Amino acid sequence: MNRLEVTEKIISTKVAQGIKWSDVAEKVGQSKEWTTALCLGQMTASAAEATVLGDIFGLTDEEQKWLQVVPYKGSLPTAVPTDPLIYRWYEIVNVYGTTIKELIHEEFGDGIMSAIDFSMDIVRQPDPKGDRVNVVLSGKFLPYKQY
């Protein structure tokens, strides 16, 4: 048993039972974005969260314990993503990454945007010309210190 096998069981059960991530998140008590990342093996569950996921996905006690182990983060199988949706994010960073970096440095100074003290919100934005994907990323600014 390992974390990847638990992730695969969660996904299989989700598909077989027609479960929605937003419904799982509501039961876990966290955002759909964070809960989905947890279920896909990128976050660490508390014991209580693991128990809830165990009930939803029929996980054994051992599988629930795997959800509480700090995972190896990073889930892309290749350096350049081949999945079209993920590739578009790669493209966004390639095209706009330097612009984002420049504007963050201009506004905040020399530092980074945290992906640890971080939140994300993904919502459907209705539009008569075709619905839009609205993604808001919010990370704490961490300045580089002098020493």
PyMOL commands that place a pseudoatom at each C-alpha (Angstrom):
pseudoatom trace, name=CA, resn=MET, resi=1, chain=A, elem=C, hetatm=0, pos=[0.000, 0.000, 0.000]
pseudoatom trace, name=CA, resn=ASN, resi=2, chain=A, elem=C, hetatm=0, pos=[1.210, 3.541, -0.789]
pseudoatom trace, name=CA, resn=ARG, resi=3, chain=A, elem=C, hetatm=0, pos=[-0.241, 7.030, -1.248]
pseudoatom trace, name=CA, resn=LEU, resi=4, chain=A, elem=C, hetatm=0, pos=[-0.600, 6.664, -5.010]
pseudoatom trace, name=CA, resn=GLU, resi=5, chain=A, elem=C, hetatm=0, pos=[-2.735, 3.551, -4.566]
pseudoatom trace, name=CA, resn=VAL, resi=6, chain=A, elem=C, hetatm=0, pos=[-4.987, 5.453, -2.132]
pseudoatom trace, name=CA, resn=THR, resi=7, chain=A, elem=C, hetatm=0, pos=[-5.317, 8.292, -4.652]
pseudoatom trace, name=CA, resn=GLU, resi=8, chain=A, elem=C, hetatm=0, pos=[-6.228, 5.820, -7.396]
pseudoatom trace, name=CA, resn=LYS, resi=9, chain=A, elem=C, hetatm=0, pos=[-8.857, 4.204, -5.136]
pseudoatom trace, name=CA, resn=ILE, resi=10, chain=A, elem=C, hetatm=0, pos=[-10.360, 7.623, -4.359]
pseudoatom trace, name=CA, resn=ILE, resi=11, chain=A, elem=C, hetatm=0, pos=[-10.556, 8.511, -8.059]
pseudoatom trace, name=CA, resn=SER, resi=12, chain=A, elem=C, hetatm=0, pos=[-12.018, 5.105, -8.981]
pseudoatom trace, name=CA, resn=THR, resi=13, chain=A, elem=C, hetatm=0, pos=[-14.686, 5.392, -6.290]
pseudoatom trace, name=CA, resn=LYS, resi=14, chain=A, elem=C, hetatm=0, pos=[-15.466, 8.981, -7.308]
pseudoatom trace, name=CA, resn=VAL, resi=15, chain=A, elem=C, hetatm=0, pos=[-16.026, 7.896, -10.903]
pseudoatom trace, name=CA, resn=ALA, resi=16, chain=A, elem=C, hetatm=0, pos=[-17.974, 4.743, -10.030]
pseudoatom trace, name=CA, resn=GLN, resi=17, chain=A, elem=C, hetatm=0, pos=[-20.303, 6.567, -7.629]
pseudoatom trace, name=CA, resn=GLY, resi=18, chain=A, elem=C, hetatm=0, pos=[-20.574, 9.890, -9.504]
pseudoatom trace, name=CA, resn=ILE, resi=19, chain=A, elem=C, hetatm=0, pos=[-19.245, 11.867, -6.547]
pseudoatom trace, name=CA, resn=LYS, resi=20, chain=A, elem=C, hetatm=0, pos=[-18.537, 15.611, -6.975]
pseudoatom trace, name=CA, resn=TRP, resi=21, chain=A, elem=C, hetatm=0, pos=[-15.470, 17.216, -5.398]
pseudoatom trace, name=CA, resn=SER, resi=22, chain=A, elem=C, hetatm=0, pos=[-17.611, 20.080, -4.077]
pseudoatom trace, name=CA, resn=ASP, resi=23, chain=A, elem=C, hetatm=0, pos=[-19.756, 17.559, -2.170]
pseudoatom trace, name=CA, resn=VAL, resi=24, chain=A, elem=C, hetatm=0, pos=[-16.654, 15.910, -0.712]
pseudoatom trace, name=CA, resn=ALA, resi=25, chain=A, elem=C, hetatm=0, pos=[-15.292, 19.323, 0.311]
pseudoatom trace, name=CA, resn=GLU, resi=26, chain=A, elem=C, hetatm=0, pos=[-18.508, 20.229, 2.077]
pseudoatom trace, name=CA, resn=LYS, resi=27, chain=A, elem=C, hetatm=0, pos=[-18.310, 17.049, 4.160]
pseudoatom trace, name=CA, resn=VAL, resi=28, chain=A, elem=C, hetatm=0, pos=[-14.587, 17.548, 4.869]
pseudoatom trace, name=CA, resn=GLY, resi=29, chain=A, elem=C, hetatm=0, pos=[-15.169, 21.196, 5.821]
pseudoatom trace, name=CA, resn=GLN, resi=30, chain=A, elem=C, hetatm=0, pos=[-12.550, 22.683, 3.486]
pseudoatom trace, name=CA, resn=SER, resi=31, chain=A, elem=C, hetatm=0, pos=[-12.600, 24.400, 0.081]
pseudoatom trace, name=CA, resn=LYS, resi=32, chain=A, elem=C, hetatm=0, pos=[-13.212, 22.296, -3.022]
pseudoatom trace, name=CA, resn=GLU, resi=33, chain=A, elem=C, hetatm=0, pos=[-9.801, 23.346, -4.325]
pseudoatom trace, name=CA, resn=TRP, resi=34, chain=A, elem=C, hetatm=0, pos=[-7.854, 22.218, -1.236]
pseudoatom trace, name=CA, resn=THR, resi=35, chain=A, elem=C, hetatm=0, pos=[-9.948, 19.072, -0.778]
pseudoatom trace, name=CA, resn=THR, resi=36, chain=A, elem=C, hetatm=0, pos=[-9.425, 18.046, -4.399]
pseudoatom trace, name=CA, resn=ALA, resi=37, chain=A, elem=C, hetatm=0, pos=[-5.655, 18.571, -4.011]
pseudoatom trace, name=CA, resn=LEU, resi=38, chain=A, elem=C, hetatm=0, pos=[-5.795, 16.417, -0.859]
pseudoatom trace, name=CA, resn=CYS, resi=39, chain=A, elem=C, hetatm=0, pos=[-7.685, 13.636, -2.621]
pseudoatom trace, name=CA, resn=LEU, resi=40, chain=A, elem=C, hetatm=0, pos=[-5.256, 13.778, -5.556]
pseudoatom trace, name=CA, resn=GLY, resi=41, chain=A, elem=C, hetatm=0, pos=[-2.305, 13.247, -3.209]
pseudoatom trace, name=CA, resn=GLN, resi=42, chain=A, elem=C, hetatm=0, pos=[-0.918, 16.770, -2.845]
pseudoatom trace, name=CA, resn=MET, resi=43, chain=A, elem=C, hetatm=0, pos=[-2.003, 17.742, 0.696]
pseudoatom trace, name=CA, resn=THR, resi=44, chain=A, elem=C, hetatm=0, pos=[-1.993, 16.187, 4.176]
pseudoatom trace, name=CA, resn=ALA, resi=45, chain=A, elem=C, hetatm=0, pos=[-5.252, 15.296, 5.931]
pseudoatom trace, name=CA, resn=SER, resi=46, chain=A, elem=C, hetatm=0, pos=[-5.914, 15.606, 9.640]
pseudoatom trace, name=CA, resn=ALA, resi=47, chain=A, elem=C, hetatm=0, pos=[-7.173, 12.468, 11.377]
pseudoatom trace, name=CA, resn=ALA, resi=48, chain=A, elem=C, hetatm=0, pos=[-10.722, 13.867, 11.306]
pseudoatom trace, name=CA, resn=GLU, resi=49, chain=A, elem=C, hetatm=0, pos=[-10.514, 14.716, 7.588]
pseudoatom trace, name=CA, resn=ALA, resi=50, chain=A, elem=C, hetatm=0, pos=[-9.098, 11.261, 6.820]
pseudoatom trace, name=CA, resn=THR, resi=51, chain=A, elem=C, hetatm=0, pos=[-12.017, 9.658, 8.683]
pseudoatom trace, name=CA, resn=VAL, resi=52, chain=A, elem=C, hetatm=0, pos=[-14.542, 11.640, 6.635]
pseudoatom trace, name=CA, resn=LEU, resi=53, chain=A, elem=C, hetatm=0, pos=[-12.771, 10.665, 3.404]
pseudoatom trace, name=CA, resn=GLY, resi=54, chain=A, elem=C, hetatm=0, pos=[-12.683, 7.070, 4.628]
pseudoatom trace, name=CA, resn=ASP, resi=55, chain=A, elem=C, hetatm=0, pos=[-16.460, 7.111, 5.008]
pseudoatom trace, name=CA, resn=ILE, resi=56, chain=A, elem=C, hetatm=0, pos=[-17.000, 8.700, 1.592]
pseudoatom trace, name=CA, resn=PHE, resi=57, chain=A, elem=C, hetatm=0, pos=[-14.579, 6.526, -0.373]
pseudoatom trace, name=CA, resn=GLY, resi=58, chain=A, elem=C, hetatm=0, pos=[-14.668, 3.297, 1.655]
pseudoatom trace, name=CA, resn=LEU, resi=59, chain=A, elem=C, hetatm=0, pos=[-11.054, 3.564, 2.791]
pseudoatom trace, name=CA, resn=THR, resi=60, chain=A, elem=C, hetatm=0, pos=[-9.519, 1.163, 5.280]
pseudoatom trace, name=CA, resn=ASP, resi=61, chain=A, elem=C, hetatm=0, pos=[-7.806, 2.396, 8.461]
pseudoatom trace, name=CA, resn=GLU, resi=62, chain=A, elem=C, hetatm=0, pos=[-4.421, 1.941, 6.753]
pseudoatom trace, name=CA, resn=GLU, resi=63, chain=A, elem=C, hetatm=0, pos=[-5.543, 3.909, 3.693]
pseudoatom trace, name=CA, resn=GLN, resi=64, chain=A, elem=C, hetatm=0, pos=[-6.803, 6.700, 5.974]
pseudoatom trace, name=CA, resn=LYS, resi=65, chain=A, elem=C, hetatm=0, pos=[-3.372, 6.810, 7.637]
pseudoatom trace, name=CA, resn=TRP, resi=66, chain=A, elem=C, hetatm=0, pos=[-1.737, 7.276, 4.225]
pseudoatom trace, name=CA, resn=LEU, resi=67, chain=A, elem=C, hetatm=0, pos=[-3.851, 10.423, 3.791]
pseudoatom trace, name=CA, resn=GLN, resi=68, chain=A, elem=C, hetatm=0, pos=[-2.163, 11.802, 6.925]
pseudoatom trace, name=CA, resn=VAL, resi=69, chain=A, elem=C, hetatm=0, pos=[1.397, 11.305, 5.628]
pseudoatom trace, name=CA, resn=VAL, resi=70, chain=A, elem=C, hetatm=0, pos=[3.051, 14.408, 4.169]
pseudoatom trace, name=CA, resn=PRO, resi=71, chain=A, elem=C, hetatm=0, pos=[3.149, 13.689, 0.418]
pseudoatom trace, name=CA, resn=TYR, resi=72, chain=A, elem=C, hetatm=0, pos=[5.873, 14.199, -2.126]
pseudoatom trace, name=CA, resn=LYS, resi=73, chain=A, elem=C, hetatm=0, pos=[4.417, 17.255, -3.842]
pseudoatom trace, name=CA, resn=GLY, resi=74, chain=A, elem=C, hetatm=0, pos=[4.356, 17.682, -7.575]
pseudoatom trace, name=CA, resn=SER, resi=75, chain=A, elem=C, hetatm=0, pos=[2.118, 15.508, -9.666]
pseudoatom trace, name=CA, resn=LEU, resi=76, chain=A, elem=C, hetatm=0, pos=[3.054, 16.112, -13.279]
pseudoatom trace, name=CA, resn=PRO, resi=77, chain=A, elem=C, hetatm=0, pos=[4.497, 13.068, -15.060]
pseudoatom trace, name=CA, resn=THR, resi=78, chain=A, elem=C, hetatm=0, pos=[6.619, 15.113, -17.508]
pseudoatom trace, name=CA, resn=ALA, resi=79, chain=A, elem=C, hetatm=0, pos=[8.583, 18.379, -17.409]
pseudoatom trace, name=CA, resn=VAL, resi=80, chain=A, elem=C, hetatm=0, pos=[6.393, 19.859, -20.127]
pseudoatom trace, name=CA, resn=PRO, resi=81, chain=A, elem=C, hetatm=0, pos=[2.766, 18.840, -19.494]
pseudoatom trace, name=CA, resn=THR, resi=82, chain=A, elem=C, hetatm=0, pos=[1.019, 16.957, -22.270]
pseudoatom trace, name=CA, resn=ASP, resi=83, chain=A, elem=C, hetatm=0, pos=[-2.535, 17.265, -20.930]
pseudoatom trace, name=CA, resn=PRO, resi=84, chain=A, elem=C, hetatm=0, pos=[-4.092, 20.169, -22.899]
pseudoatom trace, name=CA, resn=LEU, resi=85, chain=A, elem=C, hetatm=0, pos=[-5.642, 21.920, -19.888]
pseudoatom trace, name=CA, resn=ILE, resi=86, chain=A, elem=C, hetatm=0, pos=[-2.480, 21.695, -17.777]
pseudoatom trace, name=CA, resn=TYR, resi=87, chain=A, elem=C, hetatm=0, pos=[-0.369, 22.672, -20.800]
pseudoatom trace, name=CA, resn=ARG, resi=88, chain=A, elem=C, hetatm=0, pos=[-2.354, 25.928, -21.060]
pseudoatom trace, name=CA, resn=TRP, resi=89, chain=A, elem=C, hetatm=0, pos=[-1.281, 26.771, -17.491]
pseudoatom trace, name=CA, resn=TYR, resi=90, chain=A, elem=C, hetatm=0, pos=[2.300, 26.005, -18.510]
pseudoatom trace, name=CA, resn=GLU, resi=91, chain=A, elem=C, hetatm=0, pos=[1.788, 28.308, -21.501]
pseudoatom trace, name=CA, resn=ILE, resi=92, chain=A, elem=C, hetatm=0, pos=[0.363, 31.053, -19.253]
pseudoatom trace, name=CA, resn=VAL, resi=93, chain=A, elem=C, hetatm=0, pos=[3.450, 30.902, -17.036]
pseudoatom trace, name=CA, resn=ASN, resi=94, chain=A, elem=C, hetatm=0, pos=[5.759, 30.859, -20.075]
pseudoatom trace, name=CA, resn=VAL, resi=95, chain=A, elem=C, hetatm=0, pos=[4.060, 33.863, -21.667]
pseudoatom trace, name=CA, resn=TYR, resi=96, chain=A, elem=C, hetatm=0, pos=[3.045, 35.875, -18.602]
pseudoatom trace, name=CA, resn=GLY, resi=97, chain=A, elem=C, hetatm=0, pos=[5.438, 34.577, -15.916]
pseudoatom trace, name=CA, resn=THR, resi=98, chain=A, elem=C, hetatm=0, pos=[7.956, 37.375, -16.372]
pseudoatom trace, name=CA, resn=THR, resi=99, chain=A, elem=C, hetatm=0, pos=[5.126, 39.941, -16.358]
pseudoatom trace, name=CA, resn=ILE, resi=100, chain=A, elem=C, hetatm=0, pos=[3.674, 38.497, -13.148]
pseudoatom trace, name=CA, resn=LYS, resi=101, chain=A, elem=C, hetatm=0, pos=[7.159, 38.467, -11.584]
pseudoatom trace, name=CA, resn=GLU, resi=102, chain=A, elem=C, hetatm=0, pos=[7.889, 42.042, -12.646]
pseudoatom trace, name=CA, resn=LEU, resi=103, chain=A, elem=C, hetatm=0, pos=[4.584, 43.406, -11.355]
pseudoatom trace, name=CA, resn=ILE, resi=104, chain=A, elem=C, hetatm=0, pos=[4.829, 41.551, -8.029]
pseudoatom trace, name=CA, resn=HIS, resi=105, chain=A, elem=C, hetatm=0, pos=[8.361, 42.877, -7.511]
pseudoatom trace, name=CA, resn=GLU, resi=106, chain=A, elem=C, hetatm=0, pos=[7.296, 46.399, -8.455]
pseudoatom trace, name=CA, resn=GLU, resi=107, chain=A, elem=C, hetatm=0, pos=[4.402, 46.312, -5.974]
pseudoatom trace, name=CA, resn=PHE, resi=108, chain=A, elem=C, hetatm=0, pos=[5.971, 44.302, -3.121]
pseudoatom trace, name=CA, resn=GLY, resi=109, chain=A, elem=C, hetatm=0, pos=[9.746, 44.302, -3.622]
pseudoatom trace, name=CA, resn=ASP, resi=110, chain=A, elem=C, hetatm=0, pos=[12.172, 41.387, -3.838]
pseudoatom trace, name=CA, resn=GLY, resi=111, chain=A, elem=C, hetatm=0, pos=[10.438, 38.207, -2.708]
pseudoatom trace, name=CA, resn=ILE, resi=112, chain=A, elem=C, hetatm=0, pos=[8.032, 35.469, -3.690]
pseudoatom trace, name=CA, resn=MET, resi=113, chain=A, elem=C, hetatm=0, pos=[4.360, 34.608, -3.566]
pseudoatom trace, name=CA, resn=SER, resi=114, chain=A, elem=C, hetatm=0, pos=[3.875, 31.704, -1.198]
pseudoatom trace, name=CA, resn=ALA, resi=115, chain=A, elem=C, hetatm=0, pos=[2.244, 28.487, -2.384]
pseudoatom trace, name=CA, resn=ILE, resi=116, chain=A, elem=C, hetatm=0, pos=[2.144, 27.390, 1.270]
pseudoatom trace, name=CA, resn=ASP, resi=117, chain=A, elem=C, hetatm=0, pos=[0.209, 30.308, 2.793]
pseudoatom trace, name=CA, resn=PHE, resi=118, chain=A, elem=C, hetatm=0, pos=[-2.066, 30.183, -0.221]
pseudoatom trace, name=CA, resn=SER, resi=119, chain=A, elem=C, hetatm=0, pos=[-5.664, 29.919, -1.343]
pseudoatom trace, name=CA, resn=MET, resi=120, chain=A, elem=C, hetatm=0, pos=[-7.343, 29.304, -4.676]
pseudoatom trace, name=CA, resn=ASP, resi=121, chain=A, elem=C, hetatm=0, pos=[-10.895, 29.789, -5.875]
pseudoatom trace, name=CA, resn=ILE, resi=122, chain=A, elem=C, hetatm=0, pos=[-12.192, 28.387, -9.163]
pseudoatom trace, name=CA, resn=VAL, resi=123, chain=A, elem=C, hetatm=0, pos=[-15.655, 29.389, -10.326]
pseudoatom trace, name=CA, resn=ARG, resi=124, chain=A, elem=C, hetatm=0, pos=[-17.682, 29.293, -13.526]
pseudoatom trace, name=CA, resn=GLN, resi=125, chain=A, elem=C, hetatm=0, pos=[-18.351, 32.788, -14.838]
pseudoatom trace, name=CA, resn=PRO, resi=126, chain=A, elem=C, hetatm=0, pos=[-21.389, 32.795, -17.130]
pseudoatom trace, name=CA, resn=ASP, resi=127, chain=A, elem=C, hetatm=0, pos=[-20.829, 34.644, -20.395]
pseudoatom trace, name=CA, resn=PRO, resi=128, chain=A, elem=C, hetatm=0, pos=[-23.142, 34.799, -23.445]
pseudoatom trace, name=CA, resn=LYS, resi=129, chain=A, elem=C, hetatm=0, pos=[-20.141, 34.152, -25.735]
pseudoatom trace, name=CA, resn=GLY, resi=130, chain=A, elem=C, hetatm=0, pos=[-19.173, 31.026, -23.758]
pseudoatom trace, name=CA, resn=ASP, resi=131, chain=A, elem=C, hetatm=0, pos=[-18.687, 30.511, -20.049]
pseudoatom trace, name=CA, resn=ARG, resi=132, chain=A, elem=C, hetatm=0, pos=[-15.346, 31.557, -18.622]
pseudoatom trace, name=CA, resn=VAL, resi=133, chain=A, elem=C, hetatm=0, pos=[-13.095, 29.946, -16.027]
pseudoatom trace, name=CA, resn=ASN, resi=134, chain=A, elem=C, hetatm=0, pos=[-12.358, 32.415, -13.234]
pseudoatom trace, name=CA, resn=VAL, resi=135, chain=A, elem=C, hetatm=0, pos=[-9.336, 31.426, -11.159]
pseudoatom trace, name=CA, resn=VAL, resi=136, chain=A, elem=C, hetatm=0, pos=[-8.175, 33.518, -8.207]
pseudoatom trace, name=CA, resn=LEU, resi=137, chain=A, elem=C, hetatm=0, pos=[-4.815, 32.652, -6.658]
pseudoatom trace, name=CA, resn=SER, resi=138, chain=A, elem=C, hetatm=0, pos=[-3.901, 34.331, -3.380]
pseudoatom trace, name=CA, resn=GLY, resi=139, chain=A, elem=C, hetatm=0, pos=[-0.512, 33.767, -1.766]
pseudoatom trace, name=CA, resn=LYS, resi=140, chain=A, elem=C, hetatm=0, pos=[1.231, 35.556, 1.068]
pseudoatom trace, name=CA, resn=PHE, resi=141, chain=A, elem=C, hetatm=0, pos=[4.162, 37.710, -0.035]
pseudoatom trace, name=CA, resn=LEU, resi=142, chain=A, elem=C, hetatm=0, pos=[7.435, 36.519, 1.468]
pseudoatom trace, name=CA, resn=PRO, resi=143, chain=A, elem=C, hetatm=0, pos=[10.268, 39.045, 1.142]
pseudoatom trace, name=CA, resn=TYR, resi=144, chain=A, elem=C, hetatm=0, pos=[13.851, 37.897, 0.877]
pseudoatom trace, name=CA, resn=LYS, resi=145, chain=A, elem=C, hetatm=0, pos=[15.710, 38.902, 4.011]
pseudoatom trace, name=CA, resn=GLN, resi=146, chain=A, elem=C, hetatm=0, pos=[19.124, 40.479, 4.191]
pseudoatom trace, name=CA, resn=TYR, resi=147, chain=A, elem=C, hetatm=0, pos=[21.775, 38.847, 6.353]
for i in range(1, 147): cmd.bond("trace and resi %d" % i, "trace and resi %d" % (i + 1))
show_as sticks, trace
zoom trace
